[in-house]
């Protein structure tokens, strides 16, 4: 997900009679308005393509040396985009572009065609015009775009001097074909962005567990405008080796049938994560007795016994936000149970198995939608718990050197 604006004060030029306007003051005055505009855009919107900016395969343009007649010419179509901080990117005329990538390794490699805003003041020009148009750069790269770059298309390019081609199926482009599936469209910024990681053990688990979690994260943007999941879901080894890594996530998800066993240090690390507002979502089959007993043992050691969601306040957020659940659903003819112990959420039943597509493609739409809505409620609970816990934490400022602190005290005393 895209970062929020930097917390940095704005400085506005104070206008008085007799003020001398020079180039530096004029520039800072205009920069102030640009910064306000950028903060407003970045606070409420996400970067992306507004209109156009298609990419077409074209024949080699005339008057091009023969060594570049290689079937790798593209044309960027006119259009408009807006980058992360609100800078408009306007392409008013078609632009020819040559893909120069030369893949030396044996396997195909992703090539990204990106565009980025260029500030006219950062251009080196021999002559400076009175009015300089804002510009942009179009280039290729072999790593994903950064926050200030916008992807126009990507190409999975084979080694050698292969020619580019249009995909036979735009939803499943093949090698050396233009791939438009990952273009970001400018849109409003979601209110809540939840970060999730998948915990994996050495024991044999459901191979679809990670894919099901991915389906749930993707469904958030379509089912609710208030919550969006970070598209990147990291895989972390369980037990956690470094608690600081876990602190980057609002929710850690683990499924399986084996009992969860913690050493004293691992239990301490888990408590630190939960105290920081994190949520551990544990899924267990109904008949996994040893697993259920191990979770009860963990919650008792942490001093937070499990409580049935049905016995909590009827307005408890997990059953009301953003979707209303009077009773928990029955999935695959088995009732779902949810128990909560502080930041530990225990789901008994096959909830995650209904977040995505089963192997037989037999799950009814209502089952998938119900499971996803309950999953989104859990994600919202994790985000809200983390946010409200973090709001209580004090900002620790750097401790000043003692001589400087004493000097400030004496200076104040002298002024009295």
C-alpha positions as CSV (number, residue, x, y, z in Angstrom):
1,X,0.0,0.0,0.0
2,X,1.0,3.6,-0.5
3,X,2.4,5.6,2.4
4,X,0.5,8.6,3.9
5,X,1.9,12.1,3.6
6,X,5.0,13.0,5.6
7,X,4.3,14.8,8.9
8,X,6.1,18.0,8.1
9,X,4.9,21.6,8.9
10,X,4.1,24.0,6.0
11,X,5.7,27.4,5.8
12,X,3.7,30.2,4.3
13,X,5.2,33.5,3.2
14,X,3.9,36.4,5.3
15,X,3.0,39.3,3.1
16,X,3.5,42.9,4.3
17,X,3.8,46.3,2.6
18,X,7.2,46.9,1.3
19,X,8.1,43.2,1.0
20,X,10.7,42.6,-1.6
21,X,9.7,39.8,-4.0
22,X,12.7,38.0,-5.4
23,X,13.0,34.7,-7.2
24,X,13.6,32.7,-4.1
25,X,10.5,34.0,-2.2
26,X,8.3,33.7,-5.3
27,X,9.4,30.0,-5.7
28,X,8.8,29.2,-2.0
29,X,5.4,30.9,-2.1
30,X,4.4,28.7,-5.1
31,X,6.0,25.6,-3.5
32,X,3.7,26.2,-0.4
33,X,0.6,25.8,-2.6
34,X,2.0,22.8,-4.4
35,X,2.7,21.1,-1.0
36,X,-0.8,21.8,0.2
37,X,-2.2,20.3,-3.0
38,X,0.0,17.3,-2.7
39,X,-0.9,16.6,0.9
40,X,-4.6,16.9,0.1
41,X,-4.3,14.4,-2.8
42,X,-2.1,11.9,-1.0
43,X,-4.4,12.0,2.1
44,X,-7.5,11.1,0.1
45,X,-6.4,9.4,-3.0
46,X,-4.1,6.7,-4.5
47,X,-1.9,7.2,-7.5
48,X,-2.7,5.7,-10.8
49,X,-3.8,6.1,-14.4
50,X,-6.7,8.5,-15.0
51,X,-7.3,7.9,-18.7
52,X,-5.5,6.5,-21.7
53,X,-1.8,5.7,-21.7
54,X,-2.2,2.5,-23.7
55,X,0.7,0.7,-25.1
56,X,0.7,-0.5,-28.7
57,X,3.0,-2.6,-30.8
58,X,4.1,-0.7,-33.9
59,X,6.4,-1.3,-36.9
60,X,9.9,0.1,-36.8
61,X,9.7,3.9,-37.4
62,X,11.3,5.2,-40.5
63,X,14.9,6.5,-40.5
64,X,15.9,4.0,-37.7
65,X,19.2,2.1,-38.1
66,X,18.7,-1.4,-39.2
67,X,20.1,-2.9,-36.0
68,X,17.0,-1.6,-34.2
69,X,14.6,-3.2,-36.7
70,X,13.9,-6.0,-34.2
71,X,10.2,-6.1,-33.5
72,X,10.5,-4.4,-30.2
73,X,8.9,-1.0,-30.9
74,X,6.1,0.3,-28.8
75,X,3.9,3.4,-28.9
76,X,2.7,5.0,-25.7
77,X,-0.7,6.5,-26.3
78,X,-1.9,9.9,-25.0
79,X,-3.3,10.0,-21.5
80,X,-3.2,11.4,-18.0
81,X,-2.0,9.9,-14.7
82,X,-1.3,11.2,-11.2
83,X,1.6,10.0,-9.1
84,X,1.7,9.3,-5.3
85,X,2.1,13.0,-4.2
86,X,-0.5,14.4,-6.6
87,X,1.8,15.5,-9.5
88,X,-0.2,15.2,-12.8
89,X,1.5,13.4,-15.7
90,X,0.1,14.5,-19.1
91,X,1.1,12.7,-22.3
92,X,-0.4,14.8,-25.0
93,X,1.0,13.0,-28.1
94,X,1.9,9.4,-29.0
95,X,5.4,8.5,-28.1
96,X,7.5,5.8,-29.8
97,X,9.5,3.7,-27.4
98,X,12.1,1.0,-28.1
99,X,12.4,-2.0,-25.7
100,X,16.2,-2.4,-25.2
101,X,16.2,-5.2,-22.6
102,X,18.7,-8.1,-23.3
103,X,18.0,-11.1,-21.1
104,X,21.3,-12.9,-20.5
105,X,20.1,-15.5,-18.0
106,X,18.4,-18.8,-19.2
107,X,14.9,-18.1,-17.9
108,X,12.4,-15.4,-18.8
109,X,12.4,-12.1,-16.9
110,X,9.8,-9.5,-16.1
111,X,10.3,-6.1,-17.8
112,X,8.3,-3.1,-16.5
113,X,7.4,-0.1,-18.7
114,X,6.9,2.8,-16.3
115,X,6.3,6.5,-16.4
116,X,7.2,9.1,-13.8
117,X,6.8,12.9,-13.3
118,X,9.7,15.2,-13.9
119,X,9.9,18.6,-12.2
120,X,11.0,21.2,-14.8
121,X,13.2,22.8,-12.2
122,X,15.4,19.7,-12.1
123,X,16.0,19.6,-15.8
124,X,19.4,20.8,-17.1
125,X,18.7,23.0,-20.1
126,X,20.9,25.3,-22.1
127,X,18.1,27.9,-22.5
128,X,15.4,28.6,-19.9
129,X,12.1,29.6,-21.3
130,X,9.7,31.9,-19.5
131,X,7.1,29.1,-19.3
132,X,8.4,25.5,-19.1
133,X,6.0,22.6,-19.6
134,X,5.9,20.0,-16.9
135,X,7.4,16.8,-18.2
136,X,7.7,13.0,-17.6
137,X,10.0,10.1,-18.3
138,X,9.1,6.7,-19.9
139,X,11.6,3.9,-19.3
140,X,12.0,0.2,-18.7
141,X,13.3,-1.5,-15.6
142,X,13.7,-5.1,-14.3
143,X,12.5,-4.4,-10.7
144,X,8.9,-3.4,-9.7
145,X,8.0,0.3,-9.9
146,X,8.7,2.4,-6.8
147,X,6.2,4.7,-5.1
148,X,6.7,7.6,-7.6
149,X,6.5,5.4,-10.7
150,X,3.4,4.2,-12.5
151,X,3.4,0.9,-14.5
152,X,2.0,1.1,-18.0
153,X,2.5,-2.5,-18.8
154,X,4.9,-5.4,-18.1
155,X,6.4,-8.1,-20.4
156,X,7.7,-11.5,-19.4
157,X,10.6,-11.5,-21.9
158,X,12.4,-14.6,-23.1
159,X,16.2,-14.6,-23.5
160,X,17.6,-13.6,-26.8
161,X,16.4,-11.1,-29.4
162,X,12.8,-12.2,-29.5
163,X,10.1,-10.0,-31.0
164,X,7.1,-8.7,-29.0
165,X,3.5,-9.7,-29.7
166,X,0.0,-8.9,-28.6
167,X,-1.5,-11.4,-26.2
168,X,-4.0,-13.9,-27.6
169,X,-5.9,-13.7,-24.3
170,X,-5.5,-10.3,-22.5
171,X,-6.4,-12.0,-19.2
172,X,-3.7,-14.6,-19.6
173,X,-0.9,-13.1,-21.6
174,X,2.0,-15.4,-22.6
175,X,5.7,-14.9,-23.1
176,X,6.9,-11.7,-24.9
177,X,3.3,-10.3,-24.7
178,X,2.0,-7.0,-23.4
179,X,0.5,-7.5,-19.9
180,X,-1.9,-4.8,-18.7
181,X,-3.3,-6.7,-15.6
182,X,-1.3,-4.8,-13.0
183,X,-1.9,-1.2,-14.1
184,X,-3.0,0.9,-11.1
185,X,-6.1,3.1,-11.7
186,X,-6.3,6.4,-9.8
187,X,-8.9,6.0,-7.1
188,X,-9.9,7.2,-3.6
189,X,-7.8,6.1,-0.7
190,X,-9.3,3.4,1.6
191,X,-9.8,4.5,5.2
192,X,-8.2,1.4,6.6
193,X,-5.3,-0.6,5.2
194,X,-4.7,-3.9,7.0
195,X,-1.4,-5.8,6.8
196,X,-1.4,-9.6,7.0
197,X,1.2,-12.3,7.2
198,X,0.8,-16.1,6.7
199,X,2.5,-18.2,9.4
200,X,3.9,-21.5,8.1
201,X,5.1,-24.5,10.1
202,X,7.2,-27.5,9.1
203,X,4.1,-29.7,9.4
204,X,2.1,-30.7,6.4
205,X,-0.7,-28.1,6.0
206,X,-3.5,-27.3,3.6
207,X,-1.7,-26.3,0.3
208,X,-4.5,-23.9,-0.5
209,X,-4.2,-22.0,2.8
210,X,-2.1,-19.2,1.4
211,X,-4.2,-18.9,-1.8
212,X,-7.4,-18.7,0.3
213,X,-5.9,-15.9,2.4
214,X,-5.0,-14.0,-0.8
215,X,-8.6,-14.3,-2.0
216,X,-9.8,-12.8,1.2
217,X,-7.4,-9.9,1.0
218,X,-8.4,-9.2,-2.6
219,X,-12.1,-9.3,-1.7
220,X,-11.8,-6.4,0.7
221,X,-11.6,-3.7,-2.0
222,X,-14.7,-5.1,-3.7
223,X,-16.9,-5.7,-0.7
224,X,-16.2,-2.6,1.4
225,X,-14.9,0.8,0.7
226,X,-13.6,1.3,4.2
227,X,-11.1,-1.5,4.3
228,X,-8.4,-2.7,2.0
229,X,-5.8,-5.4,2.5
230,X,-2.2,-5.0,1.6
231,X,-1.7,-7.0,-1.6
232,X,1.6,-8.3,-0.4
233,X,1.2,-11.2,2.0
234,X,4.5,-12.3,3.4
235,X,5.2,-15.9,4.6
236,X,6.8,-16.1,8.0
237,X,8.2,-19.2,9.7
238,X,6.4,-20.4,12.8
239,X,7.5,-20.0,15.6
240,X,8.6,-16.4,15.0
241,X,12.3,-15.9,15.1
242,X,12.2,-12.1,15.4
243,X,9.3,-10.3,17.1
244,X,10.2,-7.0,15.4
245,X,9.3,-8.5,12.0
246,X,5.9,-9.5,13.4
247,X,5.3,-5.9,14.5
248,X,4.9,-4.9,10.9
249,X,1.6,-6.7,10.6
250,X,-1.8,-6.2,12.0
251,X,-2.7,-9.8,11.8
252,X,-0.8,-13.1,11.7
253,X,-2.7,-16.1,10.3
254,X,-2.0,-19.8,11.0
255,X,-4.0,-22.8,10.1
256,X,-3.5,-26.6,10.5
257,X,-4.1,-29.4,12.9
258,X,-1.0,-29.6,15.0
259,X,-0.8,-28.2,18.5
260,X,1.0,-24.8,18.9
261,X,4.0,-25.2,21.2
262,X,5.9,-22.2,22.5
263,X,9.1,-21.9,24.5
264,X,9.3,-19.3,27.2
265,X,11.0,-16.8,24.9
266,X,8.5,-17.4,22.1
267,X,5.7,-16.9,24.5
268,X,7.3,-13.6,25.6
269,X,7.7,-12.5,22.0
270,X,4.0,-13.4,21.3
271,X,2.9,-11.3,24.3
272,X,5.0,-8.4,23.0
273,X,3.3,-8.6,19.7
274,X,-0.2,-8.8,21.2
275,X,0.5,-6.0,23.6
276,X,1.5,-3.8,20.6
277,X,-2.0,-4.3,19.2
278,X,-1.3,-7.3,16.9
279,X,-3.8,-10.1,16.4
280,X,-3.0,-13.8,16.0
281,X,-5.7,-15.6,14.0
282,X,-5.6,-19.3,14.6
283,X,-7.8,-21.7,12.7
284,X,-8.4,-25.2,13.9
285,X,-10.6,-28.2,12.8
286,X,-13.3,-29.2,15.2
287,X,-11.7,-32.6,15.9
288,X,-8.1,-31.3,16.5
289,X,-8.3,-31.8,20.3
290,X,-4.6,-31.4,20.9
291,X,-4.4,-28.2,19.0
292,X,-7.4,-26.7,20.8
293,X,-5.9,-27.7,24.2
294,X,-2.6,-26.1,23.3
295,X,-4.3,-22.8,22.4
296,X,-6.2,-22.9,25.7
297,X,-2.9,-23.4,27.5
298,X,-1.3,-20.5,25.7
299,X,-4.1,-18.1,26.6
300,X,-4.1,-19.2,30.2
301,X,-0.4,-18.5,30.5
302,X,-0.9,-15.1,29.0
303,X,-3.7,-14.4,31.5
304,X,-6.4,-13.9,28.8
305,X,-8.8,-16.9,28.9
306,X,-10.8,-17.6,25.7
307,X,-14.3,-16.2,25.6
308,X,-17.0,-17.2,23.1
309,X,-18.0,-14.4,20.7
310,X,-21.6,-15.3,21.2
311,X,-21.4,-14.4,24.9
312,X,-19.7,-11.1,24.4
313,X,-21.6,-7.8,23.9
314,X,-24.0,-8.0,21.0
315,X,-22.3,-5.0,19.4
316,X,-18.9,-6.5,19.6
317,X,-17.1,-5.2,16.5
318,X,-16.2,-8.6,15.1
319,X,-19.9,-9.3,14.6
320,X,-21.0,-5.8,13.5
321,X,-18.2,-4.1,11.5
322,X,-18.4,-3.7,8.6
323,X,-20.9,-6.6,8.2
324,X,-23.7,-7.6,10.6
325,X,-23.8,-11.2,11.9
326,X,-26.5,-12.1,14.3
327,X,-25.5,-15.8,14.2
328,X,-22.2,-17.2,13.0
329,X,-22.6,-19.1,9.7
330,X,-22.6,-22.8,8.9
331,X,-20.0,-23.7,6.3
332,X,-19.7,-27.1,4.7
333,X,-22.5,-28.2,7.0
334,X,-20.4,-27.4,10.0
335,X,-21.0,-24.5,12.4
336,X,-18.3,-21.9,12.8
337,X,-17.2,-21.0,16.4
338,X,-15.1,-18.0,17.3
339,X,-13.3,-17.6,20.6
340,X,-11.3,-14.5,21.6
341,X,-8.6,-14.0,24.2
342,X,-7.2,-10.5,24.0
343,X,-5.4,-10.4,20.6
344,X,-5.8,-14.1,20.0
345,X,-8.7,-15.1,17.8
346,X,-9.5,-18.8,17.5
347,X,-11.7,-19.9,14.7
348,X,-13.0,-23.5,15.0
349,X,-14.2,-24.8,11.6
350,X,-13.3,-24.5,7.9
351,X,-13.7,-20.7,7.5
352,X,-10.6,-20.1,5.4
353,X,-11.4,-23.0,3.1
354,X,-14.5,-21.0,1.9
355,X,-12.6,-17.7,1.2
356,X,-11.4,-18.9,-2.2
357,X,-12.0,-21.5,-4.9
358,X,-12.2,-25.1,-3.9
359,X,-10.7,-27.8,-6.1
360,X,-14.1,-29.0,-7.4
361,X,-15.4,-25.5,-7.9
362,X,-18.5,-26.6,-6.0
363,X,-18.8,-23.9,-3.3
364,X,-22.0,-21.8,-3.7
365,X,-21.6,-18.1,-4.2
366,X,-23.5,-17.5,-0.9
367,X,-21.1,-19.6,1.0
368,X,-18.0,-17.8,-0.3
369,X,-19.5,-14.4,0.2
370,X,-20.6,-15.2,3.8
371,X,-17.2,-16.6,4.6
372,X,-15.4,-13.6,3.1
373,X,-17.6,-11.1,5.0
374,X,-16.9,-12.8,8.3
375,X,-13.2,-12.8,7.3
376,X,-13.3,-9.1,6.6
377,X,-14.9,-8.5,10.0
378,X,-11.9,-10.3,11.5
379,X,-9.5,-8.1,9.4
380,X,-11.3,-5.0,10.5
381,X,-11.1,-6.1,14.1
382,X,-7.3,-6.6,13.8
383,X,-6.8,-3.2,12.1
384,X,-8.9,-1.4,14.7
385,X,-7.3,-3.1,17.7
386,X,-3.8,-2.2,16.3
387,X,-4.7,1.4,15.6
388,X,-6.4,2.1,18.9
389,X,-3.5,0.4,20.8
390,X,-0.9,2.5,18.9
391,X,-2.8,5.7,19.6
392,X,-2.1,5.2,23.3
393,X,1.6,5.1,22.9
394,X,3.7,8.1,23.7
395,X,6.1,9.6,21.2
396,X,9.6,9.4,22.6
397,X,11.7,12.4,21.6
398,X,15.5,12.3,21.5
399,X,17.0,13.2,24.9
400,X,18.9,16.5,24.7
401,X,22.5,16.6,26.0
402,X,22.6,17.7,29.6
403,X,24.8,20.8,29.0
404,X,22.4,22.1,26.4
405,X,19.4,21.4,28.7
406,X,21.0,23.2,31.6
407,X,22.0,26.1,29.3
408,X,18.3,26.5,28.2
409,X,17.2,26.5,31.8
410,X,19.7,29.3,32.8
411,X,18.7,31.3,29.7
412,X,15.0,31.2,30.8
413,X,15.9,32.2,34.4
414,X,17.8,35.2,33.1
415,X,14.8,36.4,31.2
416,X,12.6,36.5,34.4
